[in-house]
Amino acid sequence: MIWTAFIWGILGSFHCIGMCGPIALALAGKDRNKYLLNKLLYNSGRAVTYSLLGGLVGMVGFSLSLAGIQQWVSIVLGLMIIVLAFFYKESEKWITNSTLSSSLIKLKSQLGKSIKRGGRKAFFITGVFNGFLPCGMVYMALVASLALQSPVMGMAYMFVFGLGTFPVMILLMFSKDIFSMNFRVKMNKAMPYFVMFMGVLFVMRGMGWGIPYLSPKLGLPTAHAAELLDAGITNCQ
């Protein structure tokens, strides 16, 4: 499922242009020789934040898998992703108008001021904090990380998602007009369909139909397997 994170990141970055674009355009700095380095530091900071968040939700998913309900978790979260895709615009409006959003928009303003001071740490730290800005695409990718039910896989998924945003965000820093409005609108329209496709993949994964890579046959739940192992040891004694 990791490959889907990169595609998700690429498509989601066109949505994020409106949210993160002003900060990205402010990353040129005074030293043109360090221009690319500044951009990489900023985007790396975002990827680090995404991976940490992915690890946290992955731990929650792992706890659910220990309860022996990993198949149901994957199916339910897959259905949740599909529902979010249907109500994509409504969920974005809710996120934009939430109290959390208003508070973090103020943070974004402060981030813009900090990067003007320059310095490698400023660019990296700005990226780290920018990763916490409200974004529907990030939230839906976190739902996918939760469905993976592993802190390591959750971190990996969100880190690759962050890497997927690099190409568009870096190109944007070279020119704010590199992507036409018409092209960005088309990409944003395609996003809900990809999100829906992701939801279907997670439902199929939970069904365990034995299809390689898409719906592999799942083993026994961890808790159940542990019980059987303990029973086996007891019998041997």
Phi and psi in degrees as a GROMACS rama.xvg file:
@    title "Ramachandran Plot"
@    xaxis  label "Phi"
@    yaxis  label "Psi"
@TYPE xy
-61.0572  -35.4014  ILE-2
-61.3523  -28.8049  TRP-3
-68.3023  -26.6849  THR-4
-63.7326  -39.4906  ALA-5
-66.7017  -43.8961  PHE-6
-63.8013  -41.7276  ILE-7
-58.6361  -42.2623  TRP-8
-64.0427  -41.835  GLY-9
-63.5893  -50.1738  ILE-10
-66.2066  -40.8371  LEU-11
-66.0727  -27.1728  GLY-12
-66.7319  -26.375  SER-13
-70.0566  -32.9157  PHE-14
-69.0597  -37.0619  HIS-15
-77.3983  -8.33058  CYS-16
-56.5493  -41.2383  ILE-17
-66.3771  -35.0651  GLY-18
-82.9915  -47.1682  MET-19
-102.018  -9.06161  CYS-20
-54.3328  -49.7557  GLY-21
-56.7974  -38.4814  PRO-22
-69.0427  -42.7525  ILE-23
-60.3655  -39.8796  ALA-24
-71.014  -17.4264  LEU-25
-88.1256  4.92501  ALA-26
-92.1736  8.55611  LEU-27
-64.2398  -43.983  ALA-28
73.9495  176.557  GLY-29
-86.6412  -27.8036  LYS-30
-95.6257  108.737  ASP-31
-66.4655  -26.2691  ARG-32
-67.6249  -24.8618  ASN-33
-100.348  8.69428  LYS-34
-57.7464  -52.9711  TYR-35
-66.0642  -39.6029  LEU-36
-60.5738  -42.596  LEU-37
-59.4999  -41.2537  ASN-38
-66.9979  -40.8187  LYS-39
-66.6322  -39.0615  LEU-40
-63.955  -44.1143  LEU-41
-61.5463  -49.1355  TYR-42
-70.2929  -31.3935  ASN-43
-65.3359  -37.3252  SER-44
-60.3576  -41.2773  GLY-45
-64.5176  -42.9198  ARG-46
-63.6523  -36.7045  ALA-47
-63.6963  -44.8276  VAL-48
-61.4582  -45.2901  THR-49
-59.1471  -42.1769  TYR-50
-67.7123  -37.5243  SER-51
-64.1264  -43.331  LEU-52
-63.5055  -39.3363  LEU-53
-63.0848  -38.1469  GLY-54
-65.0238  -38.7732  GLY-55
-65.0342  -48.1512  LEU-56
-71.1594  -27.615  VAL-57
-65.2182  -33.7286  GLY-58
-65.9123  -38.3563  MET-59
-63.3755  -44.7351  VAL-60
-62.6995  -36.9656  GLY-61
-65.5932  -38.8693  PHE-62
-61.6948  -39.1269  SER-63
-67.4177  -35.8658  LEU-64
-67.855  -33.0593  SER-65
-64.048  -26.0287  LEU-66
-77.7894  -3.60684  ALA-67
81.6371  24.3395  GLY-68
-121.819  29.5835  ILE-69
-61.3029  -35.8964  GLN-70
-64.5431  -44.555  GLN-71
-66.867  -34.925  TRP-72
-61.2954  -46.3152  VAL-73
-63.2723  -41.5703  SER-74
-67.2942  -47.9309  ILE-75
-63.8424  -43.8259  VAL-76
-68.9753  -33.4779  LEU-77
-62.7517  -43.3765  GLY-78
-64.6741  -36.2578  LEU-79
-63.7962  -40.8519  MET-80
-63.292  -40.5822  ILE-81
-63.0544  -43.2643  ILE-82
-62.6568  -42.2866  VAL-83
-62.0368  -34.5437  LEU-84
-66.2771  -38.6687  ALA-85
-64.6928  -37.3342  PHE-86
-108.63  39.7446  PHE-87
-57.4967  -50.6089  TYR-88
-66.457  -40.618  LYS-89
-64.7242  -40.5087  GLU-90
-67.277  -35.4466  SER-91
-65.5763  -40.501  GLU-92
-63.7726  -40.1056  LYS-93
-63.887  -42.3864  TRP-94
-65.1498  -42.1541  ILE-95
-65.7806  -36.131  THR-96
-94.3548  0.897828  ASN-97
-72.037  159.744  SER-98
-62.4206  -38.6797  THR-99
-59.6428  -42.1062  LEU-100
-61.2759  -45.1028  SER-101
-60.2988  -40.2375  SER-102
-67.7863  -40.7377  SER-103
-77.0298  -23.1003  LEU-104
-64.7771  -35.6072  ILE-105
-64.5731  -37.941  LYS-106
-62.1575  -39.7955  LEU-107
-60.7575  -38.6668  LYS-108
-62.6143  -41.2208  SER-109
-67.5402  -35.1537  GLN-110
-63.6569  -39.7375  LEU-111
-60.4401  -36.3861  GLY-112
-71.8499  -37.4788  LYS-113
-67.4088  -38.3131  SER-114
-72.5901  -19.53  ILE-115
-69.3527  -20.5558  LYS-116
-74.4287  -20.91  ARG-117
82.9774  -177.37  GLY-118
98.1662  140.551  GLY-119
-62.4258  -41.4983  ARG-120
-61.4519  -38.1795  LYS-121
-62.2517  -41.6239  ALA-122
-68.4401  -42.9284  PHE-123
-66.9238  -46.805  PHE-124
-64.3486  -36.7979  ILE-125
-59.9655  -42.274  THR-126
-64.5645  -39.459  GLY-127
-60.3858  -48.4617  VAL-128
-71.8032  -30.7115  PHE-129
-65.275  -26.5325  ASN-130
-64.2101  -16.9763  GLY-131
-91.6258  -5.6969  PHE-132
-62.8391  143.115  LEU-133
-62.9571  129.042  PRO-134
-153.242  122.118  CYS-135
-59.4219  -37.6572  GLY-136
-64.8567  -40.6871  MET-137
-65.2236  -42.2435  VAL-138
-62.8816  -40.6238  TYR-139
-70.0056  -34.8919  MET-140
-66.2999  -33.3098  ALA-141
-66.9374  -35.1533  LEU-142
-61.3678  -40.5632  VAL-143
-64.7272  -38.5315  ALA-144
-63.5712  -38.3815  SER-145
-61.8681  -38.7869  LEU-146
-68.1204  -22.4991  ALA-147
-73.106  -19.9517  LEU-148
58.2099  39.9838  GLN-149
-155.538  128.119  SER-150
-61.9499  -36.8356  PRO-151
-67.9024  -46.5003  VAL-152
-67.3752  -35.005  MET-153
-62.5341  -44.6905  GLY-154
-63.2928  -44.7142  MET-155
-63.1423  -42.332  ALA-156
-61.3702  -47.8242  TYR-157
-72.8411  -29.8965  MET-158
-67.3375  -43.2415  PHE-159
-65.8845  -37.1285  VAL-160
-57.5049  -44.6962  PHE-161
-62.0005  -41.4325  GLY-162
-61.6829  -34.2223  LEU-163
-64.6544  -23.9974  GLY-164
-83.5337  -12.4661  THR-165
-58.1486  -52.8884  PHE-166
-54.6678  -50.6593  PRO-167
-67.2594  -44.6104  VAL-168
-66.6916  -35.7433  MET-169
-70.9919  -42.2792  ILE-170
-63.0825  -36.8676  LEU-171
-61.6052  -33.8858  LEU-172
-68.9193  -22.7394  MET-173
-78.0248  -34.3245  PHE-174
-159.878  129.119  SER-175
-72.8471  -14.9747  LYS-176
-102.728  13.3381  ASP-177
-68.4023  -27.7278  ILE-178
-115.06  120.565  PHE-179
-68.7666  156.716  SER-180
-61.6757  -38.3332  MET-181
-61.8913  -41.8323  ASN-182
-67.0042  -41.7652  PHE-183
-64.4149  -37.5578  ARG-184
-64.1235  -41.8286  VAL-185
-63.7989  -41.7247  LYS-186
-66.3443  -39.8926  MET-187
-65.7073  -34.213  ASN-188
-69.0393  -30.1916  LYS-189
-76.3553  -23.8186  ALA-190
-57.2325  -48.531  MET-191
-57.949  -33.448  PRO-192
-68.5363  -39.022  TYR-193
-67.6338  -40.4271  PHE-194
-60.1023  -42.5313  VAL-195
-62.8736  -40.8283  MET-196
-60.4501  -40.3606  PHE-197
-62.3608  -42.9264  MET-198
-60.4511  -41.6007  GLY-199
-62.384  -40.4974  VAL-200
-61.1603  -41.8348  LEU-201
-70.083  -34.4192  PHE-202
-64.3936  -45.4633  VAL-203
-61.5501  -39.5342  MET-204
-61.238  -40.3777  ARG-205
-70.7286  -27.0954  GLY-206
-70.7318  -26.9284  MET-207
60.9059  51.3639  GLY-208
-80.5089  -2.57699  TRP-209
81.708  20.1724  GLY-210
-89.906  117.38  ILE-211
-53.6327  134.578  PRO-212
72.4072  -32.6146  TYR-213
-95.9523  -47.8469  LEU-214
-144.917  67.4686  SER-215
-64.4558  149.157  PRO-216
-70.4754  121.85  LYS-217
-81.6931  148.939  LEU-218
-82.0985  -170.999  GLY-219
-66.8306  146.233  LEU-220
-54.2982  146.412  PRO-221
-56.0513  -46.3706  THR-222
-62.9077  -42.8019  ALA-223
-65.9584  -40.9438  HIS-224
-62.7042  -39.1055  ALA-225
-63.5335  -40.1199  ALA-226
-63.6504  -42.2013  GLU-227
-65.3588  -37.5457  LEU-228
-64.003  -44.7358  LEU-229
-62.4234  -38.9522  ASP-230
-64.6577  -38.9578  ALA-231
-65.3321  -41.4527  GLY-232
-64.3719  -41.1838  ILE-233
-61.4453  -44.2493  THR-234
-63.4847  -37.9163  ASN-235
-65.5172  -33.5229  CYS-236
